[in-house]
Each structure stands twice: as C-alpha cells, then as structure tokens.
Amino acid sequence: MVKVNPPSFAGKRRKGSTQRINLSIATWEGVPAIILQTLLGGPFLTGFLLYLGAGSRHIGFVLAITTFVNIAQIGAAFWMQRIRSRKRMLLLFVGLHRILWSATGLIPFLFPKEWWVGVYIGMYTVAFISNTIGGMIWTSLIGDIVHAKVRGRYFGIRNTILNALGSVCLFVGGIVLDRFPGEMGFLILFIPVWICAIANIVIYFFYPDVPFERSTETVFWRMLKKPFQDRSFLKAALFLAVWLWIQTLIVPLYSYVMLDLLNINYQMVSLITVVQTIVMMAGFYIWGNLNARFSNKTLLFWTLPIIALSCLSWGLMSFMPVLVALFLSHIFLGIGVGGFNQLAFNFTIGDTPKSERPMFVAVYSALTGVTSFLGPLIGGWLYEKMEEWPEMLNWMAAYGFQVGIGVAMLLLAFTLGRRVLLKS
C-alpha cells in the first residue's frame, strides 16, 4: 500500500504561504514609501523649491539628478556580486535615502536663506545616489521574490493600491499648502514624512534575504559586455533612452508651468495630479492584465502615443478653458506614463537572464539615466530663455513648446519605435 507523504504536502503549503507573506510585506512596505514620495515629490517638490528660492534652471537640475545618478548602478551591479546579504545593503542605502530626503525639511530652520537651494541640491544628490544603489538591490531582490507567472498582475494590483493612497495624499497636501502657505504648510507636510521615513525603514527589516544567483562572470568588463551583446535588449534600451530624453524635456516640468507660469494654485494642481493618479491606478490594473497576454515590448510601444497625446493636449488651451486642457493632458499622462514605468520595470527584470539581471538593469538605468538627466536640464534652460521673449510669444511657454514635443514624440513612436519594439 502506497502512503502519501504528509511532510511533502506540508512543505509545499508552507512554501506557498511564505510566498504570500513576502508579497504582503512588499506591498505594506510601499505604503509609507508612497506617502513619503508623494509629499516630497511631484508638485510639492516644485513648490518647496520655489519656496526655497529656486528658478526654472534649478528645478530642472533637481528633477534631472534623480535619473543621472543611475550611472552608479553599473559599478554597484559588479559590487553586488561580492556582498553576502542583499537585505543588509538594501537597509543601508534605502535607509540613507529616506533619512536624507526627509531631512531637507529642516533646511529653512538650520541654514541662512541664501544657502537654502544649494544645501537642498547637495542633500538631494547624496540621497538619490543612495537610492539608485538601493533601488537596484530592491529590483534584484523583488525579481526573485515575485514569481514570473504572477509578476504583471501583482505589480498592477500593488501599484493600484499604492497610487490610490498617493492620490489621497496629493489632495490633502494641496489643501494644506493652500490653507497654510509657505513655511507653516511645508512644516505640516514634513511631519508625516518623517514618521513614514522611519516606518518604511522598519518594514524593510521584515523583507526575506533570499539566495542570490550570481553572475557567471567575475571580471567587470566581461560582465559589462553581456548587455551590449544582447542585440534585442540593447536596441530597446537605446530607443527608450532617446524617448525619455524627449519626454523629460517637458513632462517633469508640468508642475512648474502650472504653478509659476499659469499661476494655478496648489489645491488645483494637486486635484489635477490626483485625477492623473486615479487614471494611472486603473491603467496599472489594465496594463497588468494585458501583460499576461502580450509581451512587455509590445505593450511598451502602445504607451508611447498615449504619452505624446498628453503633450499635444496642452494645445487645446488655445481655444478651450485652460483647466479642461490640463485635466485631459494629465489623464493621458496617467494612462501612458503609468503603463510605461510598469512595463519598463517588467522588461528589465523579465526579459533579461536572471544571473546577469543586476548588470542588465544597471546598463538600462545608466542609458536612460543620462538622457533623462539632460531632458529636464535642457527643458528648464529653454523655459528660462522663453521668459525673456516678448509678451506676444507667451503662448510658446504656456502650450506651444509642449505641442512641438508631442508632435516629435508621435513621429518617433510610429517610425523608429515601431521597428524596435514591435519587430525585434
């Protein structure tokens, strides 16, 4: 008589339970993270920089730093092969990022006014160098935690939940800044930021430290060559880098245009961003489900014209109410950029060999990081120049530049993008 082996069945059950626990931890970790990132980023980052005395060029530089420091991931990908615990390094670098970024709220209380912008840029730069290393470790770790079969749907659901919370924070934050403008308003926002920074670090202690499949290469240059020898990956990465350069000429500066050039109040800007986030939430779920049927690159292609429509929609304010154009633009932005970011992430962890994933992710991040750094810098500089133009050309800064970028994006998507993402 053949007997069933109970321990084997129990082992499978425990393994499944462990997977669900790990996914739950990854989701809960995102809760304080999204609150912190929402209240420190987006329109609040632009508003805080304006309060500190920054101009369009400073704002463009700060927005560009986030992606430029991704170059550090190439060295970090090689260094990762030598660390014993991804979890410990994740705690170190992500913790440093959370502490430094949240500590920027103390700048007006600790430094003379003429130092504010410079000190912020310095702290922000160090914080995001730490974040880019921590982010690469997290990408490697989460790629091992989340099974490939459920990856698209899981991240769709996770992003939907977190962005729902983010939209609430956006709306409440906008109300706070309108009711308490200046120093008091930002102080109120930084109080939950400091709480969430601590909570986020604590939750990272519960992450599993799963075994790490190391690269088959031990020499840096051989490891670095592997992503460049994968023609399909390299073509897609180079195209997306060019795309992000054009996109970041204007999209990161949306809040600056609304707050400083169109003189829209914080509450309305926050409401517009909330609508964008709500649409993005629905998009995450839809893109996640579509990802179970279609490849990452195919779906990435279809996000491109939607992002282009976001830029083109600004042109509607030439004959329609300004707010109608802005709401429509941000609806397209939510659908397009939400899908783009989610699918680009899935592309880097799903369409790359597991043992070489850190270096593939690093090369993609470095390529897109350089171009995404140049985009806001050039965009901020162009807006600064447009401020010197005659008053009769004010429409260029208000919507003309955005429409021109939108046309360029559509042409790029349906020519080079179609060949690279659909036919490779």
Stockholm file with secondary structure:
# STOCKHOLM 1.0

chainA/1-424         MVKVNPPSFAGKRRKGSTQRINLSIATWEGVPAIILQTLLGGPFLTGFLLYLGAGSRHIGFVLAITTFVNIAQIGAAFWMQRIRSRKRMLLLFVGLHRILWSATGLIPFLFPKEWWVGVYIGMYTVAFISNTIGGMIWTSLIGDIVHAKVRGRYFGIRNTILNALGSVCLFVGGIVLDRFPGEMGFLILFIPVWICAIANIVIYFFYPDVPFERSTETVFWRMLKKPFQDRSFLKAALFLAVWLWIQTLIVPLYSYVMLDLLNINYQMVSLITVVQTIVMMAGFYIWGNLNARFSNKTLLFWTLPIIALSCLSWGLMSFMPVLVALFLSHIFLGIGVGGFNQLAFNFTIGDTPKSERPMFVAVYSALTGVTSFLGPLIGGWLYEKMEEWPEMLNWMAAYGFQVGIGVAMLLLAFTLGRRVLLKS
#=GR chainA/1-424 SS CCCCCHHHHHHHHHHHHHHHHHHHHHHHHHHHHHHHHHHHSHHHHHHHHHHHTCCHHHHHHHHHHHHHGGGHHHHHHHHHTTCSCHHHHHHHHHHHHHHHHHHGGGHHHHSCGGGHHHHHHHHHHHHHHHHHHHHHHHHHHHHHHSCGGGHHHHHHHHHHHHHHHHHHHHHHHHHHHHHSTTHHHHHHHHHHHHHHHHHHHHHHTTSCCCCCCCCSCCSHHHHHHHHHHCHHHHHHHHHHHHHHHHHTTTGGGHHHIIIIISCCCHHHHHHHHHHHHHHHHHHHHHHHHHTTTSCHHHHHHHHHHHHHHHHHGGGGGGTSCHHHHHHHHHHHHHHHHHHHHHHHHHHHHHSSCGGGHHHHHHHHHHHHHHHHHHHHHHHHHHHHHHTTSCGGGHHIIIIIHHHHHHHHHHHHIIIIIIIIIICC
#=GC SS_cons         CCCCCHHHHHHHHHHHHHHHHHHHHHHHHHHHHHHHHHHHSHHHHHHHHHHHTCCHHHHHHHHHHHHHGGGHHHHHHHHHTTCSCHHHHHHHHHHHHHHHHHHGGGHHHHSCGGGHHHHHHHHHHHHHHHHHHHHHHHHHHHHHHSCGGGHHHHHHHHHHHHHHHHHHHHHHHHHHHHHSTTHHHHHHHHHHHHHHHHHHHHHHTTSCCCCCCCCSCCSHHHHHHHHHHCHHHHHHHHHHHHHHHHHTTTGGGHHHIIIIISCCCHHHHHHHHHHHHHHHHHHHHHHHHHTTTSCHHHHHHHHHHHHHHHHHGGGGGGTSCHHHHHHHHHHHHHHHHHHHHHHHHHHHHHSSCGGGHHHHHHHHHHHHHHHHHHHHHHHHHHHHHHTTSCGGGHHIIIIIHHHHHHHHHHHHIIIIIIIIIICC
//
